[in-house]
Amino acid sequence: MLLSNAFDRFLAQRPMCVMARGVLEHLLDPAHVDRVFEAAAERGYHKELLFSALVDLFADVVLRVEPSVHAAYQKRPDDLGVSLAAVYKKLNGVEPAVSAAVVADSARRARAVIGELQAAHEPWLPGYRCRILDGNHLGATEHRIEELRTTWAAPLPGRVLVVLDPERMLATDVFLTPDGHASERSLLGDVVRVVEPRDVWVGDRNFCTLGFLFGIAGRLGFFVVRQHGSLEGELIGTRKRRGRIHTGVVSEQKVRLTDPATGRSRVWRRVTVELKAPTRDGDRELHLLTSLPAAVASARAVCELYRRRWTLETVFQEITTTLACEVPSLGYPRAALLAFCLALLTYNAVSVLKAALRAAHGPAAAGVSGYYIALEVRQAADGLSVAVPAAEWAGFATATAAALAAWLRTTATGIDLRRYRKHPRGPKKPPPPKAAYQNGGHVSTERLLRARRQPR
């Protein structure tokens, strides 16, 4: 049994908060997190301040339970046993490899729980493991660092590449650089090292480099990547029409590409969509390069795989709107990267919660909103921490994946999904024309509404 009677009232009124706290306690088990730190750190150490204690403090900021690191520290100075300056020094010195290892470890532990729940989504391509790759640069921070106070330029604390497992909706890996001006392509060599046989990597044209494509193929993986204008190959034969999709006419053609490292050539497929409407960049055609055999994925199936890559964009949106993945006051790049990685860890925890709801409620759980889950967690977290001593949560940290999954399924059965339902908006309408704006001008809203009520 994971819970004592102290949880009964919260389970009756705020069950999602208790479930979320339980999953986070499991993913952030202090002993386990410290082992991850010791395995990944090259120069860091935790003689006075354990890395797990730092992560526990920082997690409250990422969850928006606390507005800042300073506010989180104010509530636990005696627990940490070090000064606020020592906390900031530790944050600013966390190696990117450690932050990335925290995300990868959380994905492994979350995957085990979702496996016990038997609540993974249907595979995008049966028999293959799809991986979506996308990048993002962290938002500009405040100019608190001395070197930033003499410039108006926006200070960028880093760039990230994130890998998403769409079957379980888990961020499995993240690749980081503290250089905000670095190209996403500079990280692709690290990405290739995690490719496994029968992986299908889906990405936009920023990742269309010969080194990356041949690197995936060399590790017996496959790819669906939009062709970049700078990458040219030798087209073979004629383009053959393969039908229609909702965005246009689909055709395909063979293309020969040559690996600049070895001089060897491979013949792959180029799937083209003649678009009904141009893209934002004015493109009338969209070319996709893929190494998947036609017997495995038709041209239309390739287009569908590429279209669904937007799933990762929704992940970025969710961790931006519901979690503090970017903390403006954290100007030091390593601290900012750790915040982003803890947001990804928290996203993985939410994915476990959604899997538990699918296991308990079936298809009805498809419309659950991560926003309302995070909102309840923030609203009830402080009261839960006061009412239930920290020692009461110890069972979650050391629970097996099977035990945690069984408890989550049982608890999720009694949840009213209507409290967490998404409310998608309708399609956007084109904005009406506006009158010319004069700087400093204004209107009276009341007079405009009064004019609307007057009969015409």
N, C-alpha and C positions, 0 to 999 in steps of 0.2 A: 504493500500500500504506500503510495507516494505522498499522500496528504493526511494531515491531522484534522481534528474538528475545527481548528482555527480558521480553516478556509471555507467553511460551509456558507457563511453569509455572502462572501465574494463569489463563490461558485453559483449561487442563486441569482445574484444581481449583475455581476460583471464576469461571467465565465471566460470571455475572450481574453480579458486582462490576465487572469490566472493562467490560462493556457499559454499566452505569449511569454509571461514571466518564466513559466516552466521550461519552455523550449529554449529561451535565452540562457537560463541557468545551465541547461544541458550543453549548449554550444559554447558557453563561456565558462565552463568548469575551470576554476583557477589553476588547479594542478595541471590540467591538460593544456591550457593556454600558455603556461610557463614552459612546458615541454616544447611546444611549438616555437616559442621564442628562442629557447636554447638551441634548437635544431637549425633555425634559419639565421640567427644573428651571427655576424662575423666579428664585429667589434663591440657591440652593446653588451651590457651586463646589468644585473638587477640586485646589486648588493644591498642598497637601502630601500629602494622602491621596486616592488615586484611588478613585472609587466602586466600581470593579471589585474593588479589593483589599479594600475593606470587605465587599462581597458574598461574596467568596471565603472570608473569615474567618467570616462569619455563617452561611454555608451549612453549615459543619461543625457548628455548634450546632443548626441546624434538622434536620440528618440524625441528630442525637444521636451523632455521632462524638466531639464534645466536649460536656461537661456545661454549659458556660457560656461567655460571651464572654471572661471573664478567662482561663479555661483555654485557649481557642483562641489568645488573644493570647500566652500564655506560650511557645507553641511557635514563634512567628514574630516576635519583637520586632524583629529586625534586618531582616526582609523588609519590614515595614511602614514602618520609619523614623520613626515617631511614637510618642508616649507612649500608655499605656492611657487616660489622661484624654482625649486627643485622639480616640481611637477612640470612646469613649462620647459625646463631644460631637458627633461626626459622625453616629453612630447616632441620637441624639436630635433631630437637625436634618433628617433626610431627609424631604422633602416627600411627603405622601400621593400626589400626582400621579406622582412618580417611582416609588414602590413599585407603583402600579397599572400604569404603563407597562412595568415589568419583566415583569409577568404577561402582559400583552397581547402583548408581543414574543415571549416564550417560546412562547405559543400559536401565533403565526404561524410560527415556525421549526419547532415540533413538527408542525404541520399539514402542512408541506411534506414532512417525512420520512415521516409516515404515508401521505401521498399517493403517494410513491414506493414504499412497501411494498405499496400497494393492500390495506390491511388495516383499512379503516374498517368499523364495524358497519353493519348494514342500517338505512336511514333509518326513523325512526318514522312519517313521513308522506311517501311518495314525492312528489317534486317540490317539497317545502317544506323549510325549514331550521329545525329545532326548537331552541329555546333554553330552558333551565330556569333560573329565577331564584329564589334563596332568600337569606335573610339570617341573620346570626349576630352576636352580640356577643362580643367577646373575653373570656376568663375573667379573674377578678379577679387582680391582681398582689400582690406583697408590698408592705409599707408602707415602702419604702426612701426615697422622696422626703419631704423635710422636712414638706411640707404634709399628708402622709398619716399622720404618726406620732401625731397627736392624735385620730384617729377610728377607731372599730371597723368602720365601714362598709367594704364591699368596694369597692376602687378599680377601676373599669372603664376600660380604656385605649382603647376605640373600638368602632365598629360597622362591619360590612362587608356588602355585597351581592355575591354571586358569580354569574356566568353560566356555565353548563355547556353544552358542545356534546356531546350524548349519542352522536352517531355516531362521534366520535373520543375521547370521554371526556377532553376538554380543558377546563380553566378558561380561557375566552377573555377575560373581562374581570372586573375587580373594582372596586367603588365603595366608597370609604372615607370615614369621618369619625372624627376623634380624639375626638369627644364621645360618651362611652359612654351618655349618656342620650338621644341623638338618636333620632328615629323613623326606621324604615326608609323610610318614605314621603318623608322629606326628601331622599332620594337618587334618587327615581324620575325627576326631571327630567333627571339625567345619564344614566340608563339609556335614556330615549327617544332620546337623540342617537345611540346605536349601533344602533338598529333599522334593518333593511334590508328592502326589498321581499321578500315571500313568507317572511319569518320567522314562526314560530309560537312565541309566548312563553307558557310554562306557569308558573303561579305560584299560591301559596296566597292566602287572602282578605286578608292584610295588604297585598297589592298591588292590591286591587280599589278603585281610585279612578277617578272619571270622567276626571280629567286624564291618568292613565296609559293607560286604555283608548282614549280618543280620540287620545292622542299616538301610540300604536302604529298605530292605523288611519290617522292622518294621514300616516304614513311608509310606507303600503301594506303594513304587516305585519298579523298576525292574533294572536289571543290565546285561551287557555283558562285562565280564572281563576275560582277559587271566589268566589261572591258574598258580600260582607261584609254583615252585618246592617244597617249604617248606610247602605248604598247602595240606594236604592229606585228602581224604574223602573215604567213602565206596562205591565202584562201585557196581551197581545193574544190574543184567541181563547181556546180551551180547551186544556188540557193533553192531549197525545196520547201514548199508551203506545207505547214503542219496543222492548219486550222485556225480558230479564233479563240481569244479570251476576252474578258470584258473590257480590256484596255486597247485591244487592237488585233492585228493579224500576226500570227506566229509562223516563222520559217526557220530553217536551220541549214548549216553548211559546215563542212570540215575545215579545220584550220591547223596549220603546222606551226609549232613554236619551237624555238631552239634555246636550250639552256646555255647561257653565256659562260657558266662555270666549267662545263664539260664539253660543250659543242655538240651534244646529242640532241636530236629532235624528237618530238612526240606529236602525234596527230590527235587532236581533241575536237570537240564540237563547239560551234558558235551558234547560239540560239538568238534570233533577232525578233523583236516586237516592233512592228510598224504602228506607232501610236495614233489613236484617234485624235488626241489633243497633245500638244507639245508639253515637255516638262518645264519646270521653272527656269531652266537654263536654255530653253528653246529647242531642245533636241526632239527630232521627229522619229528617231529610231533608237532603240535601246538594245545593246548587244551584250549577251551573257556568255561567258566562257565556262565550260564544264567538262570535267573528265569522267562524268558518270556515263556508263554505256546506255545506249538507247533502249535496250531491253530492260534496264532497271528504272529509268526515268525518261518518259517521253519529253518532247520539247515543251509541251504545255505544262507537264509536271515540274520541269526545271523553272519555268516562269513562276509557278506557284510557290516553289521553295524560296525563290528570290523575293517575291512579294511579302512573304511571311517574315522576312528578316526584320521588319518593322517592330516585331515583338520586343526586341531589345531596346528600341527607342521608348517603348512604354515603360520599360524598367527604369531607364534614366529619368523619365518624367515622374514616376512614382517615388523614387528615392529623393528627387528634388522637391516635390510638393508635399510629401508626407513625412520626410525625414530630413535632418540637417546634414546632408552629404557634403555641403560646402559651408564652412563656418567663416564668415567674412573677417573675423578678428584674428584668425590664424594665418598670419602672413608667411610663416616659415613653411617651406614646401613639404618637409617630411611630416609635420603635424597635420597639414591639410590632406595629404595622401592617406594618412591613417584614418582621418575622419571619413573620407570617401569609402575606404575599405570596411570600416565598421558599419557604414550605411548598407553596403552590399551584404555583410553578414546578417544584419537585421532584416534585409529583404529576403534572404534565405530562410530566416525564421518564420517570416510571414508566409512563405511558400509552403512550409511544413504545416502551418495552421490551415491554409486553404486545402492542402491534401487531406487533412483530418476531416474537414467539412465535406469534401467529396466522398471520403470513405463512409461517413455517417449519413449523408443526405443524397448522394448520387448526383445526377445532373442538375438538381435544383441549386447546388452550390456554385454553379458556373458564374452567376452574376454577383458574387461577393466582392466588395470593394476593399482594397488595401487601405484606402483613406480612412474609412470608418473603423477598421480594426485598429489602426494607429491612433485614431482619436480616442477610442475607449481606453487604450493602454495609457496614453498620456493623462487622461482624466482621472483614472483610478490608481495610477502607479504610486503616488505619494501616500494615499490612504492605505493601500495594501502593504507598503513598506513599514508603516507605523503599526498597523494592526497585527501583522504576522512577522515574528522575529526572523532574522536571516537564517538562523539554524534550521528553521522549518523547511527551507528550500533545499537542504543538502541532498535529499534523495534524488532530485532531478539531475544534479550534476553527475552523479555516478550511475544513473539508471541505464540499463541496456536499451538498445534501440527498440527491441520487442516490447519491453515493459512500458516505455514512454509511448509507443504507438498505441498500445492497448488502452492506456489511460486517456490519451487524446481522443481516440474514437468514442469511448464511453462518454466523456465530457461533452464532445461535440454533438452527440445525439440530442441533448436537451437544449441546444441553442436555437433561438428564433432567428432564422436567416433574414427576416424582414428588417432587422435592425442594422444590417450591414449591406443592404442591397445597393448596387450601382444605379446611378440615374444618368444614363448617357444622353447627351444633348442631340438635338436633331442636326441635319446638315446646315452648314453656315450659309447665310444669304449674303449676296453682294451688298456692301454698304451703300447707302444712298449718297448722292453728291452733296457736298458741304459747301456752305458759303465761304468766301475768302476770309481768312483769319487775320485779324489785326492784333499785333503784340499788345498784351495788356487788356484786350477786349473781354467782355463777359456778357452773359445773358441772365435774365431772371427765370429760373425754372418754373416758378409759380405762374408767371404771365404766359409762358408757353403752354402750360397745362390748361390755363383758363381759356386760351384761344382754342385749344383742342375741344373743350366742352361746349363752346358756343356753336349753335346751329349754323350751318352754311347755307 
